[in-house]
Amino acid sequence: LPAKSADAKAVQLNADVRLSSNLMDALRGVVRFKYDDYDNQTPVRNFLGRVPYEASLQRYLELHNKAYANTNWHTGVDLDYRVTPAVKVGATYEYRDRERTHREVEKDNENVFKGRARVRPQDALEITAEYRHGDRQLDHFLIEDYIGLTQTGNLFDTPDTLEQPTLRRYDVANRVQDRADAGVTYVFNDRFEAGATYTYLKNDYKDSRMGLTDETGNNLALDGTFHAHERLDLSGAYGYGFGETNQASRQSSTGSPSNNPADDWDANIKDTDVYVAAGLLWSAVPEKFSVSADYEFSRHIQQFDLSNATNTAVDVPQTLYRWHDVTVNASYRWLRNITLIGRYGWEQYDIVDFATNNVPLVFPSTGAASAIYLGDSSQSYRAHRLALLARWTF
């Protein structure tokens, strides 16, 4: 290492200013400004070599750490108008500006428009809806950030493109975003109330020839509470999410990245999420003894559809992440100021992922090693949790 420590230093500045006013009895306006600045003051070090894999050192290669920094600010105007006591509408305009250092795109800006409405046709029913449209445009793409030194013989001294020139990383690429949210809550009676929300998200990276080209997400959530008895409450929730992304890539051998259309690859990836929760709260002896129980289940499935120009692509196996959790609490108020609580939990986590578990131990029997297989990084497990505690109120 070129220094005795890897100490870093950064100065962060944040500002949030808002001015709100009731322009009319039924009209309220807000003007706001937010600023965030992350100034990375870490010293620049000169590394005379790198370690690409275990027990090897590539010398005669000068590498410098980069003090990544960024500045973000946005200003906006909100207007909310009460049409009637039961109907309220609003609109928002925002302008966002971002700057960063040592990236292929150092500056971009985004115009954001929002519209929203809330309706209460009766005291027990509320309906909300919001739509957001954002258009982010980069200022300038710096191709030189994709250029580095490649190896000639034993030296890294030949400037060349290390990234595909048409690649645009999603966090800085031109992007059009549309998002819609809707929700409804209804109190049926003194005993039962329920709610539902739905979210649609679409990100379109229409100018990106390589990288993430588009992304779509749908999420639905339902929840309800049933007051079965003055001492017993039951609750439940269900969630479903489906997302789809399309990504473009290109295979390349050594040397400059390929521009041959025959080397193009595409990936269609689908993510499906399911969430279920149930719970109860029983006040067996009011103000003295109570029991609660909660169950949660979540499952994430990812499916891959890979294709290339030569029709030789093979899909990798789908992945599965599944989680169960049960928690039971018993609370007993022993004395006026002392409460004893016992808790038991059971948890099970299942993973089926070719990249993180059940990875075979593979290593070349002859020749030089060009890769290291780190093996299993995630494992399925089952756990039991037990906790006892005392709470003293004074």
KOLDOTI-429082 format. One record per residue: x, y, z of N, C-alpha, C, O in turn; residue in one letter. Coordinates in steps of 0.1 Angstrom, whole numbers, plus 5000, padded with zeros to 4 digits. Layout:
N
XYZXYZXYZXYZA/...
***
This chain:
394
500849885000500050005000500950125000502050125006L/500450234994501250354993501150445005501750555005P/500450405015500250485027500150395039499950275038A/500250455051500250375063498750345067498550255076K/497850405061496450385065495550415053496050475043S/494350365053493350395043492350495048491150495043A/492750585057491850685062491250775051491950815042D/489950805052489250885043488751015050488551015062A/488351115042487851235048486751295038487051295026K/485651335043484651395035483851495043483751485055A/483451605036482651705043481251705036481151715024V/480151695044478851695038478051815043478051845054Q/477351875033476451985036475051965031474851925019L/474051985039472651965036471852085039472052145050N/470952125031470052235033468652205028468552145018A/467652245036466252225032465452345036465352375048D/464952415027464252545029462852535023462752495012V/461852565031460452565026459752695030459852745041R/458852735021458052855024456652815020456352785008L/455752815030454352765027453352885031453652965040S/452252885024451352995026449952955021449752885012S/448852995029447552975024447153095015446853205020N/447253075002447053184992445553224993445253344991L/444753124995443253154996442753055007443552965012M/441553065010440952975020441052835016441252745024D/440852805003440852674998442152634990442252524986A/443152724989444352704981445552724990445752824997L/446452624990447652624998448852604988448752514980R/449952684990451052674982452352654990452452705001G/453252584984454552554990455652574980455652514969V/456752654983457952664975459052604983459252644995V/459852514977460852444985462152434977462152434965R/463252424985464552414979465352314988465352335000F/466052214982466852124989468152104982468252104970K/469252104991470552104985471452004993471352005006Y/472151914986473051814993474351824986474451814974D/475451834993476751844988477651744996477851755008D/478251654988479251554994480551584988480851544977Y/481451644996482751684992483751584997484151585009D/484251494988485251394992486651454992487151484982N/487251455004488551515005489651405008490651445014Q/489351285005490351175007491551194998491451224986T/492751185004493951204996494051104985493650994986P/494651154974494851064962496050984964497151044967V/496050854963497150764964497550704951496750694942R/498850684949499350624937499750474940500750444947N/498950384934499150234937500050184925499650194913F/501150134928502150084918501949934915502849854917L/500749904911500349764908498949724913498349804920G/498549604909497249564914497249414916498049344910R/496349354924496249214926494949164920493849184926V/495049114908493749064901493148944906491948924906P/493948854912493448734919494448684928495548744929Y/494148584936494948534947496448504943496648434932E/497348544951498748504949499348554936500148494930A/498948674931499448734919499448884920498648944927S/500448944914500649094914500949134900501949094895L/500249234895500549294882501249424885500749514891Q/502549424882503449534885503449634873502849614862R/504149744875504349844865503049904860502849944848Y/502049904869500749964865500350064876500150034888L/500250194872499950294881498450324882497750354872E/497850304894496450324896496250424907496950424917L/495250514905495050614915493550594920492650574913H/493450614933492050614939491350744935492050854934N/490150744933489350864928488450914940487750834946K/488551034943487751094954486451134948486151244944A/485551034948484251054942483451154951483351144963Y/482851254944482051354951480751384943480751354931A/479751444949478551474942477851594949477951614960N/477051664940476151774945474851754939474651734926T/473751764947472451744942471551864948471651894959N/470751924939469752014944468552014936468551984924W/467452044942466152054935465252154941465252174953H/464452214933463552314937462152274932462052214921T/461152314939459752264935458752364940458952434950G/457552354934456352424938455152334939454952254930V/454452344950453352254953452052344954452152444961D/451052304948449752374949448652264953448552164945L/447852294963446852204967445552284969445552384976D/444452234962443252314962442052224967441952104963Y/441352274977440152204982438952244974438352344976R/438552154965437352174957436152184965435352274964V/435952074973434852074983435452004995436551964995T/434652005006435151945018435551795016436351745024P/435051735006435251595003436251564992436751454990A/436651674984437551654973438651754974438451874976V/439951704972441151784973442051744961442251624959K/442551834954443451804942444751884944444751984951V/445751844937447051914939447951884927447751794919G/448951974925449951954914451252004920451352084929A/452351944913453751974917454551984905454451914895T/455452084905456552084895457852094903458052164912Y/458852014898460152004904461252014893461051964882E/462352074896463552074888464652024896464952074906Y/465351914891466351854898467651864890467751854878R/468751894897470051904891471151824899471151834911D/471951744892472951654898474251674891474351684879R/475251684900476651684895477451584903477251564914E/478451524896479351424902480751434895480851494885R/481651374902483051374897483451234893482951134898T/484351224884485051094879483950994874484050884878H/483051044866482050964860481950994845482351104841R/481450904838481250924823480251034820480251094809E/479251054830478351164829478451244842478151194853V/478951364841479251444853478051534857478051594868E/477051554848475951644851474751594844474751564832K/473551604851472251584844471251664851471451714863D/470051674845468951744851467651674848467551604838N/466651704856465351634854464151724857464251804867E/463151724849461951794851460851694855460651594849N/460251724866459251634872457951704874457851824878V/456851634869455451684871454651584879454751464876F/453851634888453051544896451551604896451351724896K/450651504897449251544899448651444909448951324909G/447751494918447251404928445751444932445351564929R/445051354938443751384942443351294954443851184955A/442551344962441951274973440451294975440051414974R/439751184975438251194976437751124988438151014991V/436851194996436251125007434751135005434051225011R/434151044998432651054996431851035008430751075009P/432450965018431850955031432950935042434150915038Q/432550955054433650945065434350815065435550815069D/433750705061434350575062435150545050435850435050A/435150625039435850585027436750695022436350815022L/437950655019438950755013439650695001440050575002E/439650764990440350724978441450824974441150944974I/442650774971443750864967444350814954444250694951T/444950914947445550874934446650984932446451104935A/447750934926448851024922449550974910449750854908E/449951074901450651034889451951124889451851244891Y/453051064885454351134884454951104871455050994866R/455551214865456251194852457551274853457551394856H/458651204851459951264851460751244839460751134833G/461451344834462351334822463751374826463951494828D/464651284827466051314830466951304818466851214810R/467751414816468551424805470051454809470251534818Q/470951374804472351404807472851524799472451554789L/473851584805474451704799475451664788475351714777D/476351574791477351534781477951404785478251384797H/478251314775478851184778480351194775480751244764F/481151164785482551164784483151034781483350944790L/483451004768483950874764485350854770485650734771I/486050954773487450934779487350864792488350804796E/486250864799486150794812486050644810486350564819D/485850594797485850454794487150404789487350294786Y/488150494788489450464783490450444794490550524804I/491250334793492250304803493450234796493550234784G/494250184804495550114799495349964798494849904808L/495649904787495649764785497049714785498049784784T/497149584786498449514787499049484774498449434765Q/500349524773501149494761502449424767503249484773T/502549294765503649224771503449214786502349164791G/504349264794504249274808503849404813503849434825N/503649504805503349644808501949674805501349634795L/501349754813500049814811500249964806500350054814F/500449974793500850104788500150144775500550244768D/499150064771498450094758497050144761496250074766T/496750274758495450334760494450254751494650234739P/493250224757492250154749490950174756490850214768D/489850134750488550144756488250024764488249914759T/488050044777487849934786486349904788485949794792L/485449994784484049974784483449984770484050044761E/482249914768481649934755481150074753480550134762Q/481550144742481250284740479750314741479450434744P/478950224737477450244737476850214750475550224751T/477550174760476950144773476650264781477450364781L/475350274786474950384795474450324808473450244808R/475150354819474750294831473450364836473250484833R/472550284842471150334844471050454853470150534852Y/472050474862471950574872472250714866471950814872D/472850714854473150844848472650854834472750964827V/472050754829471550754815470250834814469550864824A/469950884801468650954799467550854803467550734799N/466550914810465450824815464150904815464151014820R/463150834810461750884812461050794822460950674820V/460550854833459850774843458450814845458050934845Q/457550714845456150734848455750644859456050524860D/455050704869454650624881453250674885452950784885R/452450574888451050594892450750514905451150404906A/450150584915449750524927448350544930447750654927D/447650444935446250454939446050374952446650274954A/445150434960444850364972443450394977442850494973G/442950294985441550304990441550245004442150145006V/440850315013440650265027439150275030438550375026T/438650175037437250175040437050115054437550005057Y/436250185062435950135076434450075075433550155074V/434349945074433049885072432149905084430949945083F/432649895096431949915109432949925120434149945117N/432449925132433349935144434349825145435349835152D/434049715138434949595139435849565128436949505130R/435549615116436449575105436749695096435849775093F/438049705092438549815083439549745074440249655078E/439649795062440549735052441049845042440449955041A/442149815036442749905026443449835015443849715017G/443649905004444349844993445149954986444650074985A/446349924981447150024973447749944961447949824961T/447950024950448449974938449450074932449250194932Y/450650024928451650114922452150054909452449934907T/452250144899452750114886453950194883453950324885Y/455050134879456350214876456850164862456950054859L/457250264854457850244842459050334840458950454840K/460250274838461450354835461850314820462050194817N/461950414812462350394798463650464795463750584796D/464650384792466050434789466150424774466950344768Y/465350504767465150484752466450524744466550484733K/467350594750468650634743469750534746470850554741D/469550434755470550344759470650224749469650144749S/471650214741471750094732472249974740471949864736R/473049994751473549894759473349924773473350044777M/473149824782472749844796471349824798470649744790G/470749874808469349864811468549954801468750074800L/467649894793466949964783465450004788464950104784T/464849924796463549954802463249874814463849764815D/462349924822462049854835460549884838460149994837E/459849774842458449794845458149724858458649614861T/457349784867457049724880455549744883454949844881G/454949634889453549644894453549584908454049484910N/452849664917452749614931451349634936450849744935N/450849534942449549544948449649494963450249394966L/449049574972449049544986447649554992446949654989A/447249455000445949455007446149435022447049355026L/445449505030445549485045444249505052443349585046D/444049445063442749455070442949425085443849355089G/442049485093442049455107440649425112439649495109T/440549315120439249275125439249275140440049205146F/438349355146438249365160437249265165436049295166H/437649135166436749025169436149045183434948995184A/436849105192436349115205437049235212438049275207H/436449285222437049405228438449365233439249455236E/438749235235440049195239440949125228442049085231R/440349115216441049035206440949115193439949145188L/442149135187442349205174443049105164444049045168D/442549095152443149005142443449095130442749185126L/444649075124445149155113445749065102446248955105S/445649115090446249035079446649125067446149235066G/447649085059448049165048448549065037449048955040A/448449115025448949045013449549135003448949245001Y/450649094997451249184987451749094976452248984977G/451649154964452149084952452849194943452349304940Y/454049154938454749244930455349164918455749054919G/455249234906455849174894456649284887456149384884F/457949254884458749344877459449274865459749154866G/459749354855460349304843461349404838461049524837E/462549354835463649444829464149384816464149264815T/464549474808465249434795466649494795466749614797N/467649414792468949464793469749414780469449304775Q/470549504775471349474763472849474766473349554774A/473549374760474949354763475649314750475049294740S/476949294751477749254740478949174744479649224754R/479249064738480448984742481649044735481549084723Q/482849034741484049084735485148994740485148944751S/486148974731487348904735488349014740487949124743S/489648984740490649084744490749194734490349174722T/491249304738491349414729490149514730489449504740G/489949584720488849684720487549614720487349504714S/486449674726485149614726484649604712484949684703P/483849494710483349464697482249554692481449604701S/482149584679481049654673480249564663479449614656N/480549434664479949344655478549304660478449264671N/477449334652476149294657475949154661475049114668P/476749064655476748924658477048894673476848784678A/477748994680478148974693477149024703477349024715D/475949074699474949134707474249024716473948914711D/473949064728473248974737472049054743472149184744W/470948984747469849054754469448964765469448844765D/468949034776468448964788467049014792466949134794A/466148934793464748964798464648894812464748774812N/464548974822464548924836463248964842462749074842I/462548854848461248874855461448844870461948744873K/460948934878460948924892459548914898458749004895D/459248814906457948794912458048794927458848704932T/457348874934457348874949455948854954455048904949D/455948774965454648754972454948774987455948734992V/454048844994454148875008452848845015451848895010Y/452948775026451748745034452048765049453148735053V/451148825056451348855070450048835078448948865072A/450048785090448948765098449348785113450448755117A/448448845120448748865134447548875143446348895139G/447748855156446648865166447248925179448348915182L/446348995186446649055198445549025208444349075206L/445848955219444748915228445148965242446148935248W/444249055247444349105261443649005270442449035273S/444348905274443648805282443148855295441948835299A/443948935302443549005314443849155312445049185312V/442849245310443149385306444149445317443949425329P/445049515311446049595319446949495328447749545336E/446849365325447649265333448449165324449649155325K/447749095316448348995308447848995293446649005291F/448748995284448448995270449348905262450448875266S/448848855251449648765242449448815227448348855223V/450548815220450448855206451248755198452248695203S/450848735185451448635176451448695162450448755158A/452548685155452648735142453348635133454348565137D/452848625120453448535110453748625098452848695093Y/454948605092455248675079455848575070456648485073E/455548585057456048505047456348595034455548675031F/457548565029457848645016458648545007459348455011S/458348564994459048484984459348564972458548644967R/460648544967461148614956461648514945462448434949H/461048524933461448434922461948524911461348614907I/463148484906463748554894463948464883464548354885Q/463448494871463548414859464348484848464148604846Q/465248414841466148474832465848414818465648294816F/465748504808465548474794466648544786466548664783D/467648464783468848514776468848484761468448374758L/469248574753469248554738470448624732470848724738S/470948574721472048644714471748624699470948554695N/472648694691472448704677472648564670472048534660A/473548484676473848354670472948244676473148124672T/472048274684471048174690471748064697471347944697N/472848094704473547994712473348024727473947944736T/472648124731472448154745471648054752470747994747A/472048024765471347924773470947994786471748064792V/469647984790469148054802469847994814469947874815D/470148074824470648034837469447994845468348034842V/469547904855468447864863467747974871468448074874P/466447964873465748064881466248064895466747954900Q/466048174902466448174916465248194925464248244921T/465348144938464248144947464848184961465848134966L/464148284967464448334980463148324988462248394984Y/463048244999461848225006462048235021463048185026R/461148315028461348335042460048325050459048375046W/460148245061459048235070459548285084460648265088H/458648355091458948405104457748405113456648455109D/457848345125456748345135457348395148458348355152V/456548495154457048555166455848555176454748595172T/456048505188455048505198455548585211456648555215V/454748675216455048755227454048735238452848725236N/454548725250453648715262454148825272455248825276A/453148915276453549025284452649015297451449005297S/453349025309452749015322453149135330454349155333Y/452149205335452449325343452449275358451449245364R/453749255363453849195376453549295387452649265395W/454249405387453949515397453449635389453449635377L/453149745396452649865390453649915380453249965369R/454949905383455949965374456849865367457749895359N/456549735369457449635363456549535354455549485359I/457049515342456349425333457349325328458549355324T/456949195328457849085323457349045309456149035307L/458349025300457948985287458748865282460048865284I/458148775276458848655271458548655256457448685251G/459548615248459348615233460048495227461148455231R/459248425218459848315211459648345196458648395192Y/460748305188460648325174461148205166462148145171G/460548175155461048075146461148135132460248195127W/462248105126462548165113463248055104464047975108E/462748055092463347965082463548045069462648115064Q/464748025063465148095051465647995041466647925044Y/465047995029465447895019466047975007465448075002D/467147925001467747994990468047884979468647784982I/467647914967468047834956468647934945467847994938V/469947954945470548054937471947994932472847974940D/472047974919473247914913474447994916475547944916F/474348124919475448214920475948224935477048274937A/475148184944475448204958475448084967476148084978T/474847974963474847854971474947734963474547734951N/475447624969475747494961476647524950476447464939N/477647614951478547644941479647534941480247504951V/479847464930480847354930482247414931482547524927P/483147334938484547374939485247334926485547224923L/485447434918486047424905487447494904487447614908V/488447424899489747494898490547414887490447294887F/491247484878491947404868493047314873493747354882P/493047194868494047104872495447124866496447094871S/495447194854496647234848496547374842495447424841T/497647434840497647574835497447674845497247644857G/497447794841497347914850495847934854494947914845A/495647974866494248014870493948154866494648244868A/492748174860492348304856491148354863490648464861S/490648274873489448314881489548234894490148134895A/488848294904488748224917487248214920486448304919I/486848094924485448064928485448074943486047994950Y/484648174948484648194962483748094969483748084982L/482948014962482147924969480847984974480448094970G/480247904983478947944989479048074997479848085006D/478248174993478148305001476848315008476748405017S/475848235005474548245012474148095014474348015005S/473448075026473047935029471547945034471248045040Q/470847835031469547825038469747795053470747735056S/468847835061468947805075467647805082466647845077Y/467647755094466447755103466947795117468047755122R/466247895123466747945136465547955146464447975142A/465847945159464947965170465448075178466648085181H/464548165182464948285190464148285203462948255203R/464848315214464248315227464748435234465948465235L/463848515240464248635247463348655259462148635259A/463948695270463248735283463748865287464948895287L/462748955290463149085294462249145305461049095306L/462749245312461849305322461849455319462949515316A/460749525320460649665317460149735330459149695336R/460849835334460549915346460250055341461050125335W/459050095345458550235341458550315354458050275364T/459150435353459250525364459150665360459150755368F/
***
